[in-house]
Amino acid sequence: MKTLFLLCMLFLASTSGNAQSFSIAASPSSQILTVGETATFSVSITPLNGFDATIFLSAGTSQQFMGSVTLSANAPNPPYPAITLQIRPAIQDTGLKTFTITAKNGFVQSTASITLTTQKNAQWTTVKAPTEVRWYAKPELRKDPEGNICFASYSYSHSKSDSISVHHYINQQWETKSFSPTLSLYEFENVKFSYGKNGVLWFGTQNGLGKYDGNFTSIYNTSNSVFPFNYVRSVENDKNGLPVCFVSDREQDTPNLAMVSFDGTTWKSITAPKSKTGHSADWSSSFCIDSSNRIWIPASGKGIVRIKDSFLDSITSQNNPPLASNYVSQVLCDKDGEMWCMYSSAPNVSFSHFNGIVWQHVSSPTTASLNNFLIDDKKNIWVGSEEGLHRYDGVAWTTYSKTNSPLPGGVKKIIQDKDKNIWIYINQIGGSFPPFYVFNPTGLVGIPIAPPSDVEEQTIQANGIQIYPNPTSSSFMISGAEGGSAIRVINSLGVEVISRNETSGKAQIDASSLSNGLYFVNIRTVTGDIVKPIIVIH
């Protein structure tokens, strides 16, 4: 019996030693990148003892991760091809994370682990909306009298008075100021509003134009002024800080429309003829006022209507000089009061600029739908589309999309704050209010880099060399480069901004004169070059 037992054990050992199986490996074992970049790893499969079945692959991390993890193949068959694993962190995913790649078939399993360190991006961040804002709100982003980004929301209550809340981003946080307009606003989840002379808040309702001076509320409508209709579609302020609004009778197909303005003493009303307004009920949802106090309005399918005093004229593709198309979706006046427009339909042209003599046309950055645009102080065009964010510098377009930036998708609305940061409201995703994305190509100013500062910073370490602190506001240390090294700091454009030789194993680099942004530290040692990123944020 003992002999039989020993023979069985020898047989099982021989069988298990020759059992079919496989192993997987991933390279490199670790990577360091910056938010907005994608890490690519190679995954190799080695069959053992003639294994020739499908191998089922998965990859993930036990840590919280908001980005994407993608394998080029999830169920490869022999001969097993080279497989790539791409990891794209979201803006919230900074720090060190470990990912496990698992290969399975039946009782056979093999795993491989890699690590990814994601550094903050000094050009991008997110700002969460105030907690009381409901997820279905679509904010109209504005600037308050001090130049802070703000938006307004409306709260309806069965038990107490309705209220309007204006949310201001001040000192890196939201400050909310609320008041009761003492009248029901009903459908106005997203309040149309504008700050005018002396900081007065003008806001639109379906019952007229409201005014709030910080203490008291007034209402102007058909019952007490020259308003021909009560439904306020939009409100702006002229160059004197006085209100101009568009009102309608709320018919859905061909509304009756009028412009109502205030000169400081009296209200004036101009009814818009339907022959000029086009068929869309959104004719007056966007307008601008130039340096001569002329009002420019996109007229659906009929070009632009321009109003000066009580005179209305039309600007179309048949005029001289002509528009590129009659399908104008948005108009803007830049800091000098010059006129720009965006088209919803125009062959090879998306924007036009009137320099006082002719229309200058600009081609489209994308075939995707364009949603909203702005003109910055340098007269660069910024536009949000279903693809992402685009910038035109007068020569060429640059596109920031989910393939080369932290943006998760299309851009609905954009505005530039007093520090030249671009605030972005993305398309609604899921059942919660999405954060505002904020971008500055030269480095964010006055806004914390995401994620919040309570996330532990990661020290960059490679071959015994450390760079810290990262990000830095003044200087950073390089240690571990024993035997001497040549140190070069290069900006994101590839220009060398700092160069020095160091004979000891430790160096302090003064970064106080560098602008906010991403830099690369090249350390040349006796064993070769090491390049690591450093973020400067003052």
ChimeraX attribute file (.defattr): number of C-alpha atoms within 10 A of each C-alpha:
attribute: neighborCount
match mode: 1-to-1
recipient: residues
	/A:1	6
	/A:2	6
	/A:3	7
	/A:4	9
	/A:5	10
	/A:6	11
	/A:7	12
	/A:8	11
	/A:9	11
	/A:10	12
	/A:11	12
	/A:12	12
	/A:13	12
	/A:14	11
	/A:15	11
	/A:16	10
	/A:17	10
	/A:18	12
	/A:19	14
	/A:20	15
	/A:21	19
	/A:22	20
	/A:23	16
	/A:24	18
	/A:25	17
	/A:26	20
	/A:27	16
	/A:28	12
	/A:29	13
	/A:30	17
	/A:31	15
	/A:32	17
	/A:33	19
	/A:34	22
	/A:35	25
	/A:36	23
	/A:37	19
	/A:38	18
	/A:39	18
	/A:40	16
	/A:41	18
	/A:42	16
	/A:43	19
	/A:44	15
	/A:45	20
	/A:46	12
	/A:47	17
	/A:48	13
	/A:49	11
	/A:50	11
	/A:51	14
	/A:52	15
	/A:53	16
	/A:54	16
	/A:55	23
	/A:56	16
	/A:57	19
	/A:58	17
	/A:59	18
	/A:60	16
	/A:61	14
	/A:62	9
	/A:63	11
	/A:64	9
	/A:65	16
	/A:66	12
	/A:67	14
	/A:68	12
	/A:69	18
	/A:70	15
	/A:71	19
	/A:72	13
	/A:73	16
	/A:74	15
	/A:75	15
	/A:76	17
	/A:77	13
	/A:78	12
	/A:79	12
	/A:80	16
	/A:81	12
	/A:82	12
	/A:83	17
	/A:84	17
	/A:85	19
	/A:86	16
	/A:87	20
	/A:88	26
	/A:89	25
	/A:90	21
	/A:91	26
	/A:92	20
	/A:93	22
	/A:94	24
	/A:95	17
	/A:96	18
	/A:97	17
	/A:98	14
	/A:99	18
	/A:100	16
	/A:101	20
	/A:102	17
	/A:103	22
	/A:104	18
	/A:105	14
	/A:106	7
	/A:107	6
	/A:108	13
	/A:109	16
	/A:110	16
	/A:111	16
	/A:112	17
	/A:113	18
	/A:114	17
	/A:115	16
	/A:116	19
	/A:117	22
	/A:118	26
	/A:119	26
	/A:120	26
	/A:121	28
	/A:122	27
	/A:123	23
	/A:124	26
	/A:125	26
	/A:126	23
	/A:127	22
	/A:128	12
	/A:129	17
	/A:130	16
	/A:131	9
	/A:132	10
	/A:133	19
	/A:134	16
	/A:135	15
	/A:136	13
	/A:137	16
	/A:138	21
	/A:139	17
	/A:140	17
	/A:141	20
	/A:142	21
	/A:143	18
	/A:144	19
	/A:145	15
	/A:146	9
	/A:147	15
	/A:148	17
	/A:149	20
	/A:150	20
	/A:151	22
	/A:152	26
	/A:153	22
	/A:154	23
	/A:155	19
	/A:156	16
	/A:157	11
	/A:158	6
	/A:159	6
	/A:160	8
	/A:161	14
	/A:162	18
	/A:163	18
	/A:164	22
	/A:165	19
	/A:166	19
	/A:167	23
	/A:168	22
	/A:169	20
	/A:170	16
	/A:171	10
	/A:172	11
	/A:173	15
	/A:174	18
	/A:175	14
	/A:176	17
	/A:177	12
	/A:178	15
	/A:179	17
	/A:180	17
	/A:181	20
	/A:182	13
	/A:183	14
	/A:184	16
	/A:185	20
	/A:186	14
	/A:187	11
	/A:188	17
	/A:189	19
	/A:190	18
	/A:191	24
	/A:192	25
	/A:193	25
	/A:194	26
	/A:195	22
	/A:196	21
	/A:197	15
	/A:198	10
	/A:199	15
	/A:200	17
	/A:201	20
	/A:202	25
	/A:203	25
	/A:204	26
	/A:205	25
	/A:206	20
	/A:207	19
	/A:208	24
	/A:209	28
	/A:210	19
	/A:211	22
	/A:212	18
	/A:213	13
	/A:214	12
	/A:215	6
	/A:216	11
	/A:217	16
	/A:218	13
	/A:219	20
	/A:220	16
	/A:221	20
	/A:222	12
	/A:223	13
	/A:224	8
	/A:225	14
	/A:226	16
	/A:227	24
	/A:228	20
	/A:229	23
	/A:230	21
	/A:231	20
	/A:232	28
	/A:233	24
	/A:234	23
	/A:235	27
	/A:236	23
	/A:237	21
	/A:238	22
	/A:239	16
	/A:240	11
	/A:241	18
	/A:242	19
	/A:243	26
	/A:244	25
	/A:245	26
	/A:246	29
	/A:247	30
	/A:248	22
	/A:249	16
	/A:250	17
	/A:251	10
	/A:252	11
	/A:253	10
	/A:254	16
	/A:255	19
	/A:256	19
	/A:257	26
	/A:258	20
	/A:259	23
	/A:260	22
	/A:261	22
	/A:262	16
	/A:263	13
	/A:264	11
	/A:265	6
	/A:266	9
	/A:267	15
	/A:268	16
	/A:269	19
	/A:270	19
	/A:271	16
	/A:272	16
	/A:273	12
	/A:274	13
	/A:275	8
	/A:276	18
	/A:277	26
	/A:278	18
	/A:279	17
	/A:280	14
	/A:281	20
	/A:282	19
	/A:283	25
	/A:284	24
	/A:285	18
	/A:286	19
	/A:287	24
	/A:288	24
	/A:289	25
	/A:290	18
	/A:291	15
	/A:292	11
	/A:293	16
	/A:294	17
	/A:295	21
	/A:296	28
	/A:297	26
	/A:298	29
	/A:299	30
	/A:300	22
	/A:301	20
	/A:302	20
	/A:303	28
	/A:304	29
	/A:305	20
	/A:306	19
	/A:307	18
	/A:308	13
	/A:309	11
	/A:310	9
	/A:311	9
	/A:312	15
	/A:313	12
	/A:314	16
	/A:315	20
	/A:316	21
	/A:317	15
	/A:318	12
	/A:319	10
	/A:320	11
	/A:321	14
	/A:322	14
	/A:323	26
	/A:324	25
	/A:325	22
	/A:326	22
	/A:327	21
	/A:328	27
	/A:329	25
	/A:330	26
	/A:331	24
	/A:332	22
	/A:333	21
	/A:334	19
	/A:335	14
	/A:336	10
	/A:337	16
	/A:338	16
	/A:339	21
	/A:340	24
	/A:341	25
	/A:342	29
	/A:343	23
	/A:344	18
	/A:345	16
	/A:346	17
	/A:347	10
	/A:348	13
	/A:349	17
	/A:350	22
	/A:351	25
	/A:352	22
	/A:353	20
	/A:354	16
	/A:355	11
	/A:356	8
	/A:357	8
	/A:358	13
	/A:359	19
	/A:360	14
	/A:361	18
	/A:362	19
	/A:363	15
	/A:364	20
	/A:365	21
	/A:366	15
	/A:367	10
	/A:368	13
	/A:369	13
	/A:370	25
	/A:371	18
	/A:372	19
	/A:373	25
	/A:374	25
	/A:375	19
	/A:376	16
	/A:377	12
	/A:378	10
	/A:379	14
	/A:380	15
	/A:381	19
	/A:382	22
	/A:383	25
	/A:384	26
	/A:385	24
	/A:386	18
	/A:387	22
	/A:388	24
	/A:389	30
	/A:390	21
	/A:391	19
	/A:392	19
	/A:393	12
	/A:394	11
	/A:395	7
	/A:396	10
	/A:397	16
	/A:398	12
	/A:399	19
	/A:400	16
	/A:401	20
	/A:402	18
	/A:403	16
	/A:404	13
	/A:405	22
	/A:406	25
	/A:407	25
	/A:408	18
	/A:409	18
	/A:410	23
	/A:411	25
	/A:412	21
	/A:413	23
	/A:414	25
	/A:415	23
	/A:416	24
	/A:417	18
	/A:418	13
	/A:419	13
	/A:420	17
	/A:421	21
	/A:422	22
	/A:423	21
	/A:424	25
	/A:425	21
	/A:426	24
	/A:427	16
	/A:428	18
	/A:429	11
	/A:430	8
	/A:431	9
	/A:432	11
	/A:433	18
	/A:434	18
	/A:435	16
	/A:436	18
	/A:437	22
	/A:438	24
	/A:439	25
	/A:440	19
	/A:441	13
	/A:442	15
	/A:443	23
	/A:444	24
	/A:445	19
	/A:446	14
	/A:447	19
	/A:448	17
	/A:449	22
	/A:450	21
	/A:451	18
	/A:452	12
	/A:453	9
	/A:454	6
	/A:455	12
	/A:456	11
	/A:457	16
	/A:458	17
	/A:459	16
	/A:460	19
	/A:461	15
	/A:462	12
	/A:463	9
	/A:464	10
	/A:465	16
	/A:466	17
	/A:467	22
	/A:468	18
	/A:469	18
	/A:470	20
	/A:471	25
	/A:472	18
	/A:473	18
	/A:474	15
	/A:475	17
	/A:476	19
	/A:477	15
	/A:478	20
	/A:479	16
	/A:480	17
	/A:481	22
	/A:482	15
	/A:483	11
	/A:484	17
	/A:485	22
	/A:486	16
	/A:487	22
	/A:488	17
	/A:489	22
	/A:490	20
	/A:491	18
	/A:492	12
	/A:493	8
	/A:494	10
	/A:495	10
	/A:496	15
	/A:497	13
	/A:498	15
	/A:499	13
	/A:500	11
	/A:501	13
	/A:502	15
	/A:503	12
	/A:504	13
	/A:505	14
	/A:506	17
	/A:507	19
	/A:508	13
	/A:509	16
	/A:510	14
	/A:511	20
	/A:512	15
	/A:513	12
	/A:514	17
	/A:515	16
	/A:516	22
	/A:517	22
	/A:518	22
	/A:519	23
	/A:520	17
	/A:521	20
	/A:522	19
	/A:523	20
	/A:524	17
	/A:525	15
	/A:526	11
	/A:527	7
	/A:528	8
	/A:529	12
	/A:530	14
	/A:531	15
	/A:532	17
	/A:533	21
	/A:534	27
	/A:535	24
	/A:536	23
	/A:537	24
	/A:538	18
